[in-house]
Amino acid sequence: MRTLQRIALVLTIIGALNWGLIGFFNFDLVAALFGGQDAFMARIIYSLVGLSGIACLPLLFKEWEEKGNVAEINRQGYGKVNYGTEFGEETDLPELRDRSLITDEDKND
């Protein structure tokens, strides 16, 4: 059923784009491609777009599923410090701290 809804949605978008072209530029792309509005293929395309609009109606009333509780998602990373940089990972932080405690006097000894 999901595949059918996706196909219907694509056809509905194509129909919306065609109506946009008609509204803004007075140009019917389907009629231009298939030989006029009365051509057999153009009428089939118009019919498929209309049926697709009907098939997309349940999407209007579908309850969108959430991917979890928003507060819970925000708390997942709380308290986890990331010391990584965009250039690489420094995994040995005590060694860095020890190096920063060395003063210039210690270096001269």
C-alpha positions as CSV (number, residue, x, y, z in Angstrom):
1,M,0.0,0.0,0.0
2,R,2.9,2.3,0.7
3,T,4.2,2.0,-2.8
4,L,0.8,2.8,-4.3
5,Q,0.6,5.9,-2.1
6,R,4.1,7.0,-3.2
7,I,3.2,6.6,-6.9
8,A,-0.1,8.5,-6.3
9,L,1.8,11.3,-4.5
10,V,4.3,11.6,-7.4
11,L,1.4,11.8,-10.0
12,T,-0.3,14.4,-7.8
13,I,2.8,16.5,-7.7
14,I,3.1,16.2,-11.5
15,G,-0.5,17.4,-11.7
16,A,0.2,20.3,-9.4
17,L,3.2,21.3,-11.4
18,N,1.1,21.2,-14.6
19,W,-1.6,23.4,-13.0
20,G,1.2,25.8,-11.8
21,L,2.4,26.1,-15.4
22,I,-1.2,26.7,-16.6
23,G,-1.8,29.3,-13.9
24,F,1.5,31.2,-14.3
25,F,2.3,30.8,-18.0
26,N,-0.9,29.6,-19.6
27,F,1.0,26.6,-20.8
28,D,-0.4,23.0,-20.4
29,L,2.7,20.7,-20.4
30,V,0.6,17.5,-20.6
31,A,-1.3,18.8,-23.6
32,A,1.9,20.0,-25.3
33,L,3.6,16.6,-24.8
34,F,0.7,14.4,-25.8
35,G,-1.0,16.3,-28.7
36,G,-3.6,18.5,-27.0
37,Q,-6.1,18.3,-24.3
38,D,-8.4,16.0,-26.3
39,A,-5.7,13.5,-27.2
40,F,-6.2,10.0,-25.8
41,M,-2.9,9.9,-23.9
42,A,-3.4,13.3,-22.4
43,R,-6.8,12.3,-21.1
44,I,-5.3,9.2,-19.6
45,I,-2.7,11.3,-17.8
46,Y,-5.3,13.7,-16.6
47,S,-7.4,10.7,-15.3
48,L,-4.4,9.2,-13.5
49,V,-3.6,12.5,-11.8
50,G,-7.2,12.8,-10.7
51,L,-7.3,9.3,-9.3
52,S,-3.9,9.9,-7.6
53,G,-5.4,13.0,-5.9
54,I,-8.2,10.8,-4.6
55,A,-5.7,8.1,-3.5
56,C,-3.8,10.8,-1.5
57,L,-6.8,11.9,0.5
58,P,-6.1,9.4,3.3
59,L,-2.7,11.1,3.8
60,L,-4.5,14.2,4.7
61,F,-6.1,12.5,7.7
62,K,-3.2,10.2,8.6
63,E,-1.8,10.7,12.1
64,W,1.9,11.4,11.7
65,E,4.0,9.1,13.8
66,E,6.6,10.7,16.1
67,K,10.1,9.2,16.5
68,G,9.9,9.1,20.3
69,N,9.4,11.6,23.1
70,V,11.1,14.9,22.3
71,A,12.3,15.4,25.9
72,E,13.7,11.9,26.0
73,I,15.6,12.5,22.7
74,N,17.1,15.7,24.1
75,R,18.2,14.0,27.3
76,Q,20.1,11.2,25.5
77,G,23.2,13.3,25.0
78,Y,23.0,15.2,28.3
79,G,26.2,14.9,30.4
80,K,28.2,13.1,27.7
81,V,31.1,15.3,26.9
82,N,32.6,15.0,23.5
83,Y,36.2,16.1,23.3
84,G,36.6,15.3,19.7
85,T,37.6,18.0,17.2
86,E,37.0,18.3,13.5
87,F,40.7,17.4,12.9
88,G,40.9,14.3,14.9
89,E,40.2,12.6,18.2
90,E,42.3,13.2,21.4
91,T,41.7,10.2,23.5
92,D,44.5,10.6,26.1
93,L,43.3,13.7,28.0
94,P,45.4,13.1,31.2
95,E,48.5,13.3,29.1
96,L,47.4,16.6,27.7
97,R,46.7,17.9,31.2
98,D,50.2,16.8,32.4
99,R,51.8,18.5,29.4
100,S,50.0,21.8,30.2
101,L,51.3,21.7,33.8
102,I,54.9,21.8,32.6
103,T,56.2,25.3,32.9
104,D,59.1,27.0,31.1
105,E,61.4,26.5,34.1
106,D,60.8,22.7,33.9
107,K,61.6,22.7,30.2
108,N,65.0,24.4,30.9
109,D,66.0,21.7,33.5
